[in-house]
Amino acid sequence: MIRRRLSLQLTLVMLLVALAPLAGAAFVTLHLLEQSIAEQVQASQEELARASSALVRDYLKDATTKLKSIAQMIRPGEDTQAQSRRLNTLLDPPDIFLEVGFRRVEQGNELEVVAQVQQSDYTAAQTANKQSNRAFNSRVGQQVQKLSNDAPILQEPIRGNTYIGEALDNVGQFNGIPISVPTREKGVLTAMVDFRPVSQFLASVAGSDRRRITLFDRNNNVLAASHPAATSTSSNSTTIEYFSDPLSTGQDVGHGAWRIEVREPRELAMAPLRTVRFHALAWFGLAFVMAVGLAGLIATRVLRPIRSLAGTADALGRGDFAARTGIAREDEIGQLAQAFDRMAAAVQQIDQVKGEFVAHVSHELRTPLTSAKATLANVQEGIGGTESLGRVQEDLDRLIRMVNELLDVARIDAGIALAKQRTDLGALVRSTVETLRPIAKVPLAVTGIGETLDLDGARVQQILLNLVDNALKYAKSRVDVEVRGREVRVTDDGPGVPAEHRERIFEKFSKVETGPKPPGAGLGLSIARKLAQLHGGSLVCEGNTFVVRL
């Protein structure tokens, strides 16, 4: 009886010794894991909200920038037909605009429509859906918005400001945001920006249809959503269903009172935690069965690596990204430790890349900013004249170019959606070259015939502009552009790129000394290659020739 009692006591002690630490370690690990997952979900949602807000702002900025460019080319004295032809020419291709109209002061100081052009599908939608805020204008032969002379969309440009609306203007399947900019002689150029691509941007950022990114206006009306589940629709808003128990993060967009909200189901975000809990309970049960004879072994083989994992996780939390578990085992715990070490290595690499990226950007931005500051200081002290302002303008142009390139890198890394359509590659190449011909200091020739392909014309044009402009910087006497079916070759007679550097020039911030150092941050060729790869093609360097295959 005593022996039995002792055996029972020893068994209970072994169970207590073996299972109590294991249970405590499992509880601490699960608690830390739950905190870590919650923090990761919060950080991920905040990053998605920032990226979505930036995409919305960039989209509106691109629209206003293009409209300002068009406004500079408007000639107020022309008649309606001439203005309409000019607008049609300036809006080819129409891309982000559903319509563009020009108004100028005529009788009674009223701003009246002089010319207006619209996408054909948008015109058909207006005909099919009678809009109370539009009326047919015989002068331009189209439906025109009814606007009072004191409307902000007209008054703000008269004051010299840019106007961007906050509410959608819905016409059938088209959702538009009204914007306007001033033209010469107190004219106003209005436009309706196609807002439908914003939902595509948000969907590309969201990634999963279980995660929803929504753009709201000041009245909580939905302007765009990544994966909307519509339950009711009104004239200017759509109500969507929400998850019953969501995790959400909101952020102001920076335009009016617009707000981005990221939502995802709690059960989706916490799924890894439930899996870990299930496995923890399973292993705990197995440990309970085997604890009588193997309590000591289990404690040694289980608690030690768990403590190592917890210590490494704590070190990572304090910023020691070089910390590793040091566990080399072939069982499940070893696999978990190896996965943890791979995760730690990935975090360390990301931190290193982030540091290098910040260092490169800081270095590239510091030079033009310092130069501009010194030049302006000289002008203030009377050392330099107005000719010094030209250098400031060059520095500002360089800053703008670098910022635009950084924005392109961010958009590509976030995952842009290509707007492909059937495009004559040869015609696109010739059109692109013609835009650079006025600034070319050497002869610029285009030869060959291209195929008709499914391309995003704007993105392919961005590739070609980068390559031809790069060739013009290094060319001595000429630049040749040859089209061969699905391939475009851009050749200059400059110094060329040495063979050992022909891959490195496509890396971010990479520059190769082959002659006079051109301005730029070393991002153009990296962006061009990524855009080519998004089309399923490639971009390579063959010395003096860059070859794009689509």
N, C-alpha and C positions, 0 to 999 in steps of 0.2 A: 504493500500500500504506500509506504514511504517512497519507494523507488518510483512508483507510478506518479506520486505527487511531485517528486523532484523532476521527473521527466516532463510532467505538465508545466511545472514552473519554468524549467529550462526552455521548453518549447515556447511558452508565453514570453519569456525574456528575449529569446532569439527573434520571435516575431516582433516584439516591441523594438528591439535594437535594430532589426533589419528594416522594418516597415515604417517606423516613426521618422527616421531621417529621410527615407525615400519619399514619404508622404509630404514632409516639410519642404524638401527640395522641389517636388512636383508642384506644390502650391506656389512657392516663390517663383519658379520658372514660368508657370502659367500666368501669374499675376504680372510679372515683368513682360511676358509676351503680349498680354492683353493691352498693357500700357503702350508697348512699342507699336502694336498694330493700330491702336487708336491714334497715336501721334503720326504714324506714317499715312494713315487715311486722311487726317487733317492736313498734313503737309502736301499730300498729293492733290487734294481738292483745292487748296489755296494756289498751288502751282497751275492747275487747270483753269482756275478762275482768272489768274493773272494773264495766262496765255490767251484765253478767250477774250478778255477785255482788250488786250493789245491787238488782236486780230480785228475786232470791231472798230477800234480807233484807227487802225491802219487802213481799213477799208474805206471809212469816211474821209480820211486824209487823202488817200489816192483819188477819190472822187472829186474832192474840192480842188486838188492840185491840177487834175486834168481839166476841170471846168475853168479854172483860172487861165490855163494855157490857151484854151479855146477863146476865152474872153479877150486875150491880147490880140487875137487875129480877127476880131469882129470889126467891121467898118460901118459905123453908124449911118453914114450917108447913103448907103446902097439901098435899092428898092427891095420889096419882099422876095421876088424871085431870085435875085442875086444873093440875098442873105440866106435863103433856103438852100440854094446850091452850095454856098460856102459851108453852112452847118452840116449838110450831108457829107461833104468832103472831109471836114474835120472829124466827123464821127464815124469814119470808116476804119476799122470795125467799131460797132456801137458799144461793145463789151458791157460796161457797168451802167450805162444810161438807158432808161426806157424812153425818155423824151428830153429834148432840150429846146428851150424857147428864148427868143430875144425880144425884149420890150424896151421902148424908148419913149421919152416925153414928146407928145404930139399936141393935139388940140386941148386947150383948157388945162395944161400942165398935168394931164393924165398919162400914166404909163400904159401904153397900148401894145398889143402883140404885133410885132413886125414880121417875125418868121418863127417857124416851129417845125421840128422834125421828130418823128417817132419811129420806134421799131414797129414793123408791120403787124406782128402778133399783138402788140400792145394796142395798136389802133383797132384791130379786130375785137379785142376784149372790151374796149370802150363802146364799140358799136353794139356788142351783144349785151353788155351790162350798162344800162342807162345810169349815169352818175348825176346826182343832184347838184354836185359842186362843179360841174362842167357844162359847157354849152358849145355848140358848133360855131366856129368862126369862119365866115366866108372868105376872109382875107387870106388865111393860111390853108383853108380847106380841111381843117381838123377840129376835133374836140379840144377845147382850151379851158384851163382852170378859171373859175370865176374868182378873181382877186380884187379886193378893194384897194384903193391907192395907198391906204395907210396900213396895209397888211405888213407884218414884220419881214416876210420873204421879199418884199419890194423896198421897204424903207431901210432895212439894214444895209443892202448894197449901195443905196443912194448915199448913205453916210460913209461909205467906203469900207464896210465890214462884210465878212462872209457869214451867210446864214445857213444853218443846218437844222432842219425840223426835228421834233422829238416824237411825233406820232406817225403811224403808217397811213399811207393812202392806198387803199385796196381797190383794185379793178380786176374782178374775176380772179384768176390764179396769180395775178401780179401784185406784189407788195412793194411799195416804193416809199422812199424818204425824200421829201422835197429839200433842195438846197439852192442857193443863189449866190452869185458873186457880181461885183460891179464891172462895167465895161467903160469904155471912153465916152465922154460927153453925157454923163449921168444915165447911161443905159444900164439895163439889168439883164443878166443871163441866168435864167432859171433852168433847173433840171430835176428830173425824177430818177433817183438812184435805185436800181434794182436791188432790193434787199433780200431776195431769195437765197443768193449764195451764202449769206451769213449763217443760215441754218446748216449748210454743208460744211462751213468752217467749224462750227460748233460740234458737228457730228465727227469730224476728223479729229478734233481735240479730245472728245469724250471717249472715242475708241470702242466702247462696249455699249450695246443697246440697253444694258441694265443700269448704266450711268447716264443721267440726264443733265445737260447744261442748258439753262434757259435764260434768255435776255428779257427783262421787264422794263416797262417805262415807269414814270412817276406814279401812275395810277394802278400799278401791278398788272397791267395788260401785257400779254405775251407778244413780244416783237419777233422773236425767233427762238427755236428750240432744236436741240440736236436730235432727239427722238421723241417728238410730241405724240402723246396718245390723246387725241382730241375727243372731248365729250360734248362741247357746245361751241358754236362760232357766232360772233356778232360782226358788225360792220367793220370794226377796227381792232378786234382782239380775238384770241382763241384761248379757251379754258382747257387745261390739260389735267389729267389725273396724276396724283402724287402717291408716292409709296406710303404705306400705312405707318411704318416706323423708320424714317429715313435718317441718314447722316447728311448734313448739308452745310455748305459754306457759301457766304455771299460776299460780293465785292462791288464797289461803285466802278462804273466803266470810265467815268471822267467826261461824259457828255450829258449835259442836262441832269436829269435825275435817273438815268438809266442804271440798271443794276444786273449783274451776272450772278446766277445762283447755280451751284453744283450740288446735285442730289444723287444718292445711291442707297439701295436698301441696306439696312444694318446687317441683315443675315448674309448678304453678299460680301460686305466688307469684313465681317467677322468669321467667315467660313474657315479660314486657316486655324483660328482659335478653337472652333468646334472640333476640327479634325485632330488637333493636338490634344484636346481634352479627351476625346474618344480613345486615342492611342495611349494616352497616359493612364486612363482607367484600365485598359486592357493589360498593359504591362504591370500595373499595380496588382491586378488580380492574379496574374501569373506569378508575380513575386510572392504573393501571399501563399500560394500553393507550394512553392519551392522554398519558402523561408525557413522551414523546420530544419532542413539539412544543409541549405546553402545560404543562410542569412549573411554570414560573414563575407562570402564570395560576392554575393549580390551587392552588399553594401560597398565593397571595394570597387567592383567593376561598374557600378551604376552611379554612385554618389560622387566619386572622384571626377569623372568626365563632366557630370552635370555642374559641379562646382567650377570646373575649368571653363565651361561654356558661360556660366553666369559671370565669372570674373572677366572673361574676354568681352562679354556684352557690356559690362560696366566700364571697362577700359575704352571700348568704342564710344560709349555714351559720353565719356570725359574728353573725347577728341583724339585719343591715341589710335589712329587708323592703322598703325603697323602691328597692333596686337593680334595674335593668332592663338588658337586653342592648343596647338602642338600635339593633338591627339592623332595617333596613327593606328587605327584599328579597322578591321574588315567587317565588323558587325553593324547593326543599325545605328548605334550611338556614334561609331566611327564615321558612317555615312553622313549623319547629322552634323558632326563636327567638321567634316570636309565641306559640306554645303555651307556651313556657317563661315568657314575660312574663305571659301570662294566669295561669299557675300561681302566679307570684310575687305578682301582684295579689290572687289568691284567698287566698294565705297571709297577706298583709298585712291583708286585710279580716277574716279569721278572728281574727288576733291583736288587731285593733282591737275587734272584737265581744267577744272574751274579756275584754279590758281593761275595756270599758264594763260588761259583765255583772258582773265582780268588783267594780267601783266601785259599781254600783247595789246589789248584794247587801250590800256592806260598809256602805254608807250606811243601807240599810233596817234592817239588824240592829243597827247601832250605837245608834240612838235608844232602842229598848226595853231593850237591855242597860244603857246608861248610866242610864236612868231607874230600872230595877230596882236597880242598884248603889247609886245615891244614896238611894233609899228605904230599902233595907236598912241603909245606913250610918246614916241618921237613926234607925231603930228601935234599932240597937245603942247609939247615944248617948243614947237615951231621949227624942229629940225627937218622934218619931211613935209612935202607939199601934198597936193591932192593926188599926185602920181603914186604916193605910198598907199593910198586906199585901194589901188589895184591889187597890191600884194595881199591886203586884208581880204579882198573879195576872193582871191585865189585860195587863201587858207580856209575861208568859209565854204567855198565850193568843195574843197577836199574833205572838210568835216562832214558836209551833207552827203557826199558820195560814200564815205566810210559808214555813216549811220545807216544809209539806205542798204548798203551791203550787209551790215549786221542784221538789219530787219529781214532781209531776204534769207540769211542763214537761219534766223529764228523761225521764219515761216516754213522753210523746207524741213528743218528738224522737227517742227510740230506736226508735219504731215499735210502738205497742200494737196488739194484735189485738182487734177488737170481737167480743163474744159476742152476736150478734144473735139475736132470736127475735120471734115475732109478739106485738106489744104494742099495747094500746089506748092511743093517745096521750092521749085525754081522761082516762081513768082514771089514767094515770101523772101527768098534770099535777095532778089533784085530790089524789092521794096526796102529791105533793111539797109542795103548798101547805099541806096539813094539818100537815105536820111543822114548818112555820114559823109557823103560826097562834098557838101559845102564846107566842111571843116578839114577835109583831107589836104595835106600839104604835099602829097605825092600822087601820081596817077593811080586810080582805083578801077580795076577791070573785073567784069563778071562774065563767065562763060559757062556753057554746059546746059543740060536739061535735067530737071528733077521730076520725080514721080509725085503722084497725088496720094497723100498719106493721111492717116488719122493723127492729127497733132494739136497741141495747144499752141496756137500761133503766137500768142504773146510771150510764152515761155521760150519757145524756139527762137523768136526774135531777140530775146534777152541774151541767149547763148551767142547768137551771131554778132550782136552789137558788141559784146565783150571781146570776142575773138578778133573782129575787124579793127576795133578801136585799139586793141593791144598790138596788132600788127602795124597800124599806122604810127604808133609810138616808136617802134624800132626800125621801120623800113628806111632804107637809104634813098631809093629811087622809085619804087613801085610796090603795089600790093595786088595780088591776083586772087580772086575768089572763083573756084570752079565747083560746079554742081554735077554730080554723077549719080543719077537715080535717087538713091536713099542716102547719099553721102555728100558732104560739103567739105571742101579743102580750102583753107585760108593760108596763103603763102606770102611771105615778105622776103626781101633781100637783105635783112639785117644780120646781126652776128649769130642768131640762132641760139638754141638751148643745148648745152653739152649733154651727151647721152646719160651721164651719171645723175643728172638733175631733172630728167624729163618726167619722172613720177613725183618728185618732191614739189614741183611747182604747183601741183594740184592740191597740196595740203593747205590748211588754213594758215594765213599770215606768213606763207612761205614766199621768199623772193630770191632770185638768182641773179648774181652780178654778171650780166652779159653786155653791158654798155651803159649809157646814161641811165640813172635810176629814175623810172617814171613815178608819178604820184600814185598813191593807193595804199591799201592796207593788206594787199595780198590775199583778197577774198574772191576776186572776180572769177578766176579760173576754177576755184573750188566750187563756187556756186554753179558755174556753167557745166562742170562734170556731173554734179548731182542732178541738175535739170535734165541732162541727156540721159542719165541712168533712170530717172523717173519715166522717161518715154521708152524704156527698154533698150536704149542705145548705149553709145560709148563716146568718149572724147579722149583722144590721145595726141601726144606731141611727137613729131618726127623731125626735130631740129628746127628748121625754118617754117615748118608746116604744121598746122593744127587740123586734125581730121575729126569731123562729127559724123557718126553713123547712127541713123534713126531707124 
